[in-house]
Amino acid sequence: MTPSCDQPGYAEPATVYFHSELDDPLQWQATLKNALPDVRFVTGSTCDAPESVDIALVWTPPPQGLNAFPNLKAVLSLGAGVDQLQLEKLDPRIPVARLIDLTLTARMVEYCKAAVFYFHRNFHLHQRLQVSRIWEFIPPMSAAERHILVLGQGELGAAVAVGLAGEGFGVSGWSRSIKSLPGVKSLSGADRLESAVAASDIVINLLPLTSQTRGILNREFFSWFKTGTCLINVGRGAHLNEADLLDALHRGKIDAAFLDVFGQEPLPAEHPFWSHTQLHLTPHVASLSDPVHSATTVIENIRRAMHGVPLLNAVDRSCGY
């Protein structure tokens, strides 16, 4: 049984507080204790002894907030993103790290490839024809003829772009700075974004969520789409203006979309996305951490935090990721 924070412990080098509504605390406890048998692992919606906590291992902050833990040595995210941690409320002296591992990255690549091929082979169009009982041949395009734009060229975005290029697609990647990725045309700067979007058949969003990218998928952005373009949003729900997406679908600027992230999660049952025939929804499952595969970096960062050593995959608080 996982102890609560007010239960007595024993001599150990670190106390880790775990909080997530998505991840299994018992799996993480077993994995961490296998490598760090002396670690004290505590969980729960609130912590009764926050002053005892050294490390916060969390997907989102607990209701009491991260500032309730006065002796934190590090905050370790259970995801590749950190916007959900509300870093603007956290003492800037506390180091924060993202969770990056090969399994998490591979799952994101798999998801994006599956969504791309769904659109590429016109399955979304055939699904609509099936509903109307219409037998119609739609000639397929070659992968080389299909151009894909990946917004964001960080760890996940770069892997997705390279993976799709390896499938033979024409791929461009847009990010804050120019990258060098095999088979991918790298673009940067606001002045290059409109033309890149206009030249694409499928747009994938994997940008970090910052003050500059919040709401970037909006009416103006969609106006750059050529007719029939498809959207895949696996970044953050706050990147997307939902009303503008519905309008773009209605006007035919967007042909279909895969959405894995939403402004409110779980998505409310009355939300219009559920019944929209041009939308394909998944419940934030594109890329999830797995303690068996992801714990290596977390374990190393616990050790580093306890010794005052810089963290792996540390967040640059000045840019928010």
Secondary structure per residue as TSV (DSSP state, phi and psi in degrees):
chain	resnum	aa	ss	phi	psi
A	1	M	-	360.0	132.2
A	2	T	-	-73.2	127.4
A	3	P	-	-72.7	156.9
A	4	S	-	-89.4	165.5
A	5	C	T	-65.4	-19.3
A	6	D	T	-93.6	3.8
A	7	Q	S	-82.6	146.1
A	8	P	-	-65.6	144.4
A	9	G	-	-112.4	-148.6
A	10	Y	-	-147.1	171.4
A	11	A	S	-60.5	122.2
A	12	E	-	-155.6	157.4
A	13	P	S	-77.3	-21.0
A	14	A	-	-151.5	145.5
A	15	T	E	-112.6	121.9
A	16	V	E	-108.7	123.8
A	17	Y	E	-99.7	126.4
A	18	F	E	-110.6	132.8
A	19	H	E	-146.5	118.8
A	20	S	-	-163.9	139.9
A	21	E	S	-94.7	-1.2
A	22	L	S	-108.7	-31.1
A	23	D	S	-103.6	152.0
A	24	D	-	-84.2	113.3
A	25	P	H	-64.1	-32.5
A	26	L	H	-67.8	-36.9
A	27	Q	H	-64.8	-44.6
A	28	W	H	-66.3	-39.4
A	29	Q	H	-60.3	-47.3
A	30	A	H	-63.2	-41.0
A	31	T	H	-68.2	-44.5
A	32	L	H	-67.7	-41.6
A	33	K	H	-69.8	-24.3
A	34	N	H	-65.0	-36.0
A	35	A	H	-93.2	-32.7
A	36	L	-	-126.5	76.8
A	37	P	T	-60.7	-22.4
A	38	D	T	-90.3	-4.2
A	39	V	-	-67.4	142.7
A	40	R	E	-100.1	118.6
A	41	F	E	-109.3	120.1
A	42	V	E	-126.7	149.0
A	43	T	E	-148.7	173.3
A	44	G	S	137.4	163.5
A	45	S	S	-67.6	-28.7
A	46	T	S	-135.5	161.2
A	47	C	-	-117.3	126.1
A	48	D	S	-80.9	-18.1
A	49	A	-	-131.6	64.3
A	50	P	G	-62.4	-23.6
A	51	E	G	-67.2	-16.9
A	52	S	G	-85.9	-9.4
A	53	V	-	-84.7	131.6
A	54	D	-	-98.8	-40.7
A	55	I	E	-127.1	132.2
A	56	A	E	-103.3	115.8
A	57	L	E	-108.0	101.4
A	58	V	E	-141.8	152.5
A	59	W	S	-89.7	-47.6
A	60	T	S	-130.4	158.1
A	61	P	-	-64.0	149.6
A	62	P	-	-68.9	167.8
A	63	P	T	-55.0	-32.2
A	64	Q	T	-77.3	-9.7
A	65	G	-	83.2	157.3
A	66	L	G	-73.2	-24.2
A	67	N	G	-71.2	-8.0
A	68	A	G	-74.4	-10.1
A	69	F	-	-101.9	97.7
A	70	P	T	-73.9	-15.7
A	71	N	T	-117.8	26.4
A	72	L	-	-62.0	133.2
A	73	K	-	-100.5	-18.7
A	74	A	E	-168.8	153.1
A	75	V	E	-117.6	122.3
A	76	L	E	-111.9	118.8
A	77	S	E	-76.7	144.0
A	78	L	S	-87.5	7.8
A	79	G	S	-137.4	171.9
A	80	A	S	-72.5	-23.5
A	81	G	-	-96.2	163.1
A	82	V	-	-132.5	0.2
A	83	D	G	-60.9	-29.4
A	84	Q	G	-70.7	-9.9
A	85	L	G	-84.6	-6.5
A	86	Q	-	56.0	55.6
A	87	L	G	-62.2	-24.4
A	88	E	G	-64.0	-19.0
A	89	K	G	-95.1	-5.2
A	90	L	S	-97.4	141.0
A	91	D	-	-50.3	121.1
A	92	P	T	-63.7	-13.5
A	93	R	T	-80.5	-13.0
A	94	I	S	-85.6	120.3
A	95	P	-	-69.7	146.1
A	96	V	E	-128.6	140.9
A	97	A	E	-130.3	142.7
A	98	R	-	-84.7	160.0
A	99	L	-	-98.6	110.9
A	100	I	-	-123.0	123.2
A	101	D	-	-151.4	164.4
A	102	L	H	-65.1	-35.4
A	103	T	H	-67.3	-45.5
A	104	L	H	-59.1	-43.2
A	105	T	H	-65.9	-43.9
A	106	A	H	-62.0	-38.3
A	107	R	H	-65.0	-38.5
A	108	M	H	-66.0	-41.2
A	109	V	H	-61.8	-43.6
A	110	E	H	-58.9	-46.9
A	111	Y	H	-60.8	-48.6
A	112	C	H	-66.6	-37.3
A	113	K	H	-63.7	-42.9
A	114	A	H	-61.3	-44.8
A	115	A	H	-66.6	-41.7
A	116	V	H	-62.2	-46.9
A	117	F	H	-66.8	-31.3
A	118	Y	H	-59.3	-45.8
A	119	F	H	-74.3	-42.6
A	120	H	H	-58.4	-41.3
A	121	R	T	-90.7	14.7
A	122	N	T	62.7	26.0
A	123	F	H	-62.3	-33.6
A	124	H	H	-64.2	-35.3
A	125	L	H	-73.6	-41.4
A	126	H	H	-65.0	-33.5
A	127	Q	H	-62.5	-42.1
A	128	R	H	-65.8	-39.7
A	129	L	H	-65.7	-37.1
A	130	Q	H	-61.6	-43.5
A	131	V	H	-58.5	-36.3
A	132	S	T	-91.5	3.3
A	133	R	T	57.0	44.8
A	134	I	-	-109.2	125.4
A	135	W	-	-95.1	107.6
A	136	E	-	-141.0	130.0
A	137	F	-	-84.7	125.3
A	138	I	-	-114.4	109.9
A	139	P	-	-59.4	129.7
A	140	P	-	-75.3	153.6
A	141	M	-	-96.9	157.5
A	142	S	-	-76.8	155.1
A	143	A	G	-59.4	-36.4
A	144	A	G	-63.6	-26.2
A	145	E	G	-82.4	-15.9
A	146	R	-	-95.0	120.3
A	147	H	E	-104.5	134.2
A	148	I	E	-120.7	134.6
A	149	L	E	-111.6	124.6
A	150	V	E	-106.5	115.2
A	151	L	E	-85.9	118.8
A	152	G	-	100.9	122.3
A	153	Q	-	-126.2	39.5
A	154	G	S	-78.5	-157.0
A	155	E	H	-55.3	-48.7
A	156	L	H	-77.6	-46.0
A	157	G	H	-61.5	-40.0
A	158	A	H	-64.7	-42.8
A	159	A	H	-64.4	-40.7
A	160	V	H	-64.1	-46.3
A	161	A	H	-61.2	-46.8
A	162	V	H	-65.2	-40.2
A	163	G	H	-62.5	-40.6
A	164	L	H	-72.3	-36.3
A	165	A	H	-61.5	-36.6
A	166	G	H	-66.7	-19.7
A	167	E	T	-86.5	-1.0
A	168	G	T	99.1	0.0
A	169	F	-	-75.4	153.8
A	170	G	E	-79.6	120.9
A	171	V	E	-126.7	132.0
A	172	S	E	-117.6	147.9
A	173	G	E	-124.0	129.9
A	174	W	E	-114.7	132.3
A	175	S	E	-154.8	179.4
A	176	R	S	-65.0	-32.2
A	177	S	S	-135.0	157.6
A	178	I	-	-67.2	134.8
A	179	K	-	-113.7	164.9
A	180	S	-	-122.2	99.9
A	181	L	-	-126.9	136.9
A	182	P	T	-61.9	125.7
A	183	G	T	77.8	4.7
A	184	V	E	-117.9	130.7
A	185	K	E	-83.4	117.9
A	186	S	E	-92.3	131.9
A	187	L	E	-128.0	152.4
A	188	S	E	-150.9	152.9
A	189	G	S	96.7	143.0
A	190	A	H	-60.0	-30.8
A	191	D	H	-70.8	-16.3
A	192	R	H	-97.2	-10.3
A	193	L	H	-70.1	-46.4
A	194	E	H	-59.2	-47.2
A	195	S	H	-67.2	-34.7
A	196	A	H	-65.8	-42.9
A	197	V	H	-64.1	-44.5
A	198	A	H	-63.5	-25.0
A	199	A	T	-91.0	0.6
A	200	S	-	-104.2	148.5
A	201	D	S	-94.2	-30.9
A	202	I	E	-136.2	130.9
A	203	V	E	-116.0	126.0
A	204	I	E	-112.6	125.4
A	205	N	E	-99.3	118.6
A	206	L	-	-134.3	31.8
A	207	L	-	-71.1	151.4
A	208	P	-	-70.6	153.3
A	209	L	-	-89.8	113.3
A	210	T	-	-132.9	177.4
A	211	S	T	-62.8	-27.1
A	212	Q	T	-80.3	-27.4
A	213	T	T	-103.1	-10.2
A	214	R	T	-60.5	126.7
A	215	G	T	73.2	16.7
A	216	I	-	-66.6	-28.7
A	217	L	B	-86.2	83.7
A	218	N	S	-132.6	-173.3
A	219	R	H	-56.7	-45.8
A	220	E	H	-62.7	-44.2
A	221	F	H	-59.8	-46.3
A	222	F	H	-68.4	-24.1
A	223	S	H	-66.6	-19.0
A	224	W	T	-80.8	-16.5
A	225	F	S	-65.5	140.1
A	226	K	-	-79.9	156.5
A	227	T	T	-58.4	130.9
A	228	G	T	96.5	0.1
A	229	T	E	-68.8	146.6
A	230	C	E	-113.2	150.0
A	231	L	E	-118.4	139.7
A	232	I	E	-127.2	115.3
A	233	N	E	-110.4	107.7
A	234	V	-	-123.6	18.4
A	235	G	S	-84.6	-97.2
A	236	R	-	-137.9	150.6
A	237	G	G	-59.9	-33.4
A	238	A	G	-71.8	-8.9
A	239	H	G	-69.5	-24.4
A	240	L	B	-105.9	129.6
A	241	N	-	-87.0	107.0
A	242	E	H	-65.7	-39.1
A	243	A	H	-64.2	-38.7
A	244	D	H	-66.9	-35.1
A	245	L	H	-64.9	-45.9
A	246	L	H	-60.4	-39.4
A	247	D	H	-65.9	-42.2
A	248	A	H	-65.6	-36.7
A	249	L	H	-65.2	-42.8
A	250	H	H	-63.4	-38.4
A	251	R	H	-84.2	-5.0
A	252	G	T	83.8	8.0
A	253	K	S	-70.4	-31.8
A	254	I	E	-118.1	132.8
A	255	D	E	-84.3	-37.0
A	256	A	E	-167.9	165.1
A	257	A	E	-148.2	143.5
A	258	F	E	-101.5	126.4
A	259	L	E	-124.7	124.9
A	260	D	-	-113.3	-10.7
A	261	V	-	-132.5	149.6
A	262	F	-	-142.9	157.6
A	263	G	S	-63.2	-33.6
A	264	Q	S	-126.6	124.8
A	265	E	S	-127.0	133.8
A	266	P	S	-61.9	152.7
A	267	L	-	-65.3	126.1
A	268	P	-	-58.3	144.3
A	269	A	T	-60.9	-26.7
A	270	E	T	-89.0	2.0
A	271	H	-	-67.0	138.7
A	272	P	T	-66.2	-17.7
A	273	F	T	-60.5	-36.0
A	274	W	T	-56.6	-40.0
A	275	S	T	-100.4	3.9
A	276	H	-	-78.9	123.8
A	277	T	T	-71.6	-13.6
A	278	Q	T	-100.6	5.3
A	279	L	E	-113.2	140.5
A	280	H	E	-121.9	116.5
A	281	L	E	-111.3	139.8
A	282	T	-	-133.3	148.2
A	283	P	-	-87.3	63.2
A	284	H	S	57.3	52.9
A	285	V	-	-119.5	6.1
A	286	A	S	-57.1	-39.6
A	287	S	S	-151.7	107.3
A	288	L	-	-115.5	146.7
A	289	S	-	-76.5	149.4
A	290	D	-	-128.9	118.2
A	291	P	H	-57.6	-31.2
A	292	V	H	-62.5	-38.9
A	293	H	H	-100.2	-26.2
A	294	S	H	-92.7	-13.6
A	295	A	H	-69.5	-22.3
A	296	T	H	-56.5	-48.2
A	297	T	H	-67.5	-40.4
A	298	V	H	-61.9	-44.9
A	299	I	H	-61.1	-44.7
A	300	E	H	-63.2	-38.9
A	301	N	H	-71.7	-30.6
A	302	I	H	-62.9	-46.2
A	303	R	H	-61.4	-43.8
A	304	R	H	-63.6	-44.0
A	305	A	H	-62.2	-39.8
A	306	M	H	-70.2	-21.0
A	307	H	T	-105.4	6.8
A	308	G	T	70.0	25.9
A	309	V	-	-96.7	143.5
A	310	P	-	-54.3	141.8
A	311	L	-	-79.2	153.8
A	312	L	T	-72.7	145.1
A	313	N	T	54.0	39.1
A	314	A	B	-66.4	144.8
A	315	V	-	-84.7	134.7
A	316	D	-	-84.0	103.0
A	317	R	T	-63.6	-22.6
A	318	S	T	-69.3	-28.4
A	319	C	T	-112.5	-8.2
A	320	G	T	89.6	8.3
A	321	Y	-	-159.8	360.0
